[in-house]
């Protein structure tokens, strides 16, 4: 190889190496071949209480001989099924008020793709409109914990959940929705 050829090849190889490194960092292609499963229980639900039954608060001696008080337990506020946008996404989303008054977004049976910077949001837009962006007044709940399974996201205190129309799996890096679930009020 001539001396002038080396002068050309070395800078080209250096540029290609830098471009490849930036591309790997930015796109993280290995995430297309990996899954992360999360299986969290709903916070504040007693493992010993039968499904669908509120847990019993043991208050012996405090009620003047009355039977133990029933804990009101979690209350579903809204729920919906995920629809796919940029990636196949399925599962359900529920907003839940816990017995202590705090609120969570619960995602169940999630099946989606991994991504380089995927987060969970509440949006004031309906699921179809979210494909064009989150809109004004969205609330970020954190990084997606896993692309498969059941997971909980704390809703900031004071958030009026009745304002939100969808839960969204959103890729920050590429500003796209993987999928969204409409949040329809639960009839009680």
C-alpha positions as a printed Julia matrix, in Angstrom:
188×3 Matrix{Float64}:
   0.0     0.0    0.0
   1.41    3.35  -0.97
   2.01    6.11   1.5
  -0.77    8.29   0.04
  -3.25    5.39   0.29
  -2.47    5.03   4.01
  -3.08    8.74   4.52
  -6.54    8.28   3.07
  -7.45    4.92   4.63
  -6.52    5.76   8.23
  -8.74    8.88   8.52
 -11.61    7.01   6.82
 -11.27    4.12   9.28
 -11.16    6.56  12.19
 -14.33    8.32  10.99
 -16.11    4.97  10.44
 -15.14    3.85  13.96
 -16.53    7.04  15.51
 -19.74    6.82  13.45
 -20.21    3.16  14.45
 -19.68    4.02  18.14
 -22.19    6.87  18.02
 -24.68    4.68  16.15
 -24.38    1.89  18.71
 -24.86    4.35  21.58
 -27.79    6.12  19.96
 -29.75    3.17  18.53
 -28.75    0.41  21.02
 -29.63   -2.33  18.51
 -29.04   -5.18  20.99
 -32.28   -4.16  22.74
 -34.2    -5.52  19.75
 -33.05   -8.99  20.82
 -33.51   -8.8   24.6
 -36.5    -8.74  26.95
 -36.87   -7.57  30.54
 -39.7    -9.11  32.55
 -41.08   -7.36  35.65
 -43.68   -8.9   37.97
 -44.6    -6.42  40.7
 -47.61   -6.85  42.98
 -50.02   -3.98  43.43
 -48.74   -2.01  46.46
 -50.73   -2.32  49.68
 -52.59   -5.5   48.74
 -52.3    -8.21  51.36
 -50.99  -11.45  49.94
 -53.24  -13.39  52.34
 -56.5   -11.74  51.22
 -58.47  -13.7   48.6
 -58.45  -12.15  45.16
 -60.98   -9.35  44.89
 -61.5    -9.24  48.67
 -60.3    -6.3   50.75
 -57.67   -7.06  53.35
 -58.74   -7.14  57.0
 -57.27   -4.55  59.35
 -56.69   -6.14  62.72
 -57.83   -3.6   65.29
 -58.72   -5.86  68.22
 -59.52   -3.88  71.34
 -59.81   -0.59  69.46
 -63.42   -0.97  68.29
 -64.98   -1.73  71.67
 -65.65   -5.38  70.82
 -66.82   -4.72  67.24
 -65.59   -7.05  64.5
 -62.32   -6.05  62.85
 -62.67   -3.2   60.35
 -62.3    -3.99  56.68
 -59.61   -2.1   54.81
 -61.1    -0.35  51.8
 -58.1    -1.51  49.79
 -57.23   -0.26  46.33
 -59.89    1.36  44.14
 -59.71    1.26  40.34
 -60.34    4.71  38.89
 -59.86    4.14  35.15
 -58.66    1.38  32.86
 -58.02    0.47  29.26
 -56.19   -1.81  26.82
 -53.02   -0.87  25.0
 -53.08   -0.33  21.25
 -49.92   -0.54  19.15
 -48.25    2.47  17.58
 -44.6     2.24  16.46
 -44.1    -1.21  18.06
 -46.46   -4.09  18.82
 -47.76   -3.32  22.31
 -50.47   -5.09  24.31
 -51.68   -5.32  27.9
 -53.84   -3.2   30.18
 -53.36    0.0   32.16
 -55.26    0.95  35.31
 -55.13    4.01  37.5
 -55.59    2.94  41.1
 -56.06    4.84  44.38
 -54.43    2.87  47.17
 -55.76    2.59  50.73
 -53.25    5.21  51.91
 -54.61    7.73  49.37
 -51.64    7.56  46.99
 -52.23    6.79  43.32
 -50.44    4.48  40.88
 -50.59    3.6   37.24
 -50.62   -0.19  37.06
 -49.61   -1.86  33.8
 -50.52   -5.54  33.54
 -49.62   -8.26  31.05
 -47.47   -5.81  29.09
 -45.87   -7.07  25.91
 -43.84   -4.51  23.98
 -40.37   -3.89  22.61
 -37.28   -2.66  24.36
 -35.91    0.7   23.31
 -33.04    3.05  24.07
 -34.94    5.5   26.32
 -38.49    4.27  26.9
 -40.64    5.98  29.52
 -44.17    5.87  30.89
 -46.44    8.92  30.66
 -49.99    9.97  31.37
 -51.36   12.09  28.53
 -54.41   14.32  28.19
 -54.75   13.04  24.6
 -56.59    9.91  23.57
 -54.51    6.95  22.31
 -54.93    7.75  18.6
 -53.82   11.38  19.05
 -50.75   10.34  21.06
 -49.2     8.96  17.86
 -48.63   12.62  16.94
 -47.12   13.52  20.33
 -47.89   13.55  24.02
 -49.56   16.97  24.02
 -49.65   19.61  26.73
 -49.95   18.7   30.38
 -48.46   15.21  30.18
 -47.03   13.68  33.36
 -43.84   11.62  33.27
 -43.97    8.61  35.61
 -40.48    7.2   35.0
 -38.48    4.84  32.85
 -40.22    1.71  31.65
 -39.1    -0.99  34.11
 -39.45   -3.84  31.63
 -41.04   -4.56  28.29
 -42.92   -7.6   29.65
 -45.05   -8.21  32.72
 -46.76   -6.3   35.52
 -45.48   -3.03  36.95
 -46.51   -0.02  39.01
 -45.67    3.66  38.56
 -46.3     6.16  41.36
 -48.41    9.13  40.29
 -47.17   12.43  41.79
 -49.23   13.58  44.78
 -51.92   16.09  43.88
 -52.3    14.86  40.3
 -55.94   14.95  39.13
 -56.17   11.65  37.28
 -59.55   12.54  35.77
 -57.71   14.91  33.36
 -55.8    12.1   31.64
 -57.13   10.1   28.73
 -54.26    7.67  28.13
 -51.24    5.89  29.54
 -48.37    5.92  27.06
 -45.2     3.89  26.49
 -43.02    6.61  24.92
 -39.51    6.55  23.42
 -37.83    9.82  24.42
 -34.88    9.38  22.08
 -37.0     9.15  18.94
 -40.13   10.98  20.21
 -42.5     8.15  19.27
 -45.22    6.23  21.05
 -44.7     2.47  21.25
 -48.34    2.15  22.33
 -51.06    3.76  24.45
 -54.01    2.65  26.54
 -57.18    4.73  26.77
 -58.18    5.41  30.37
 -61.95    5.11  30.69
 -63.46    5.74  34.14
 -64.43    2.56  35.97
 -68.14    2.36  36.67
 -68.53    1.55  40.3
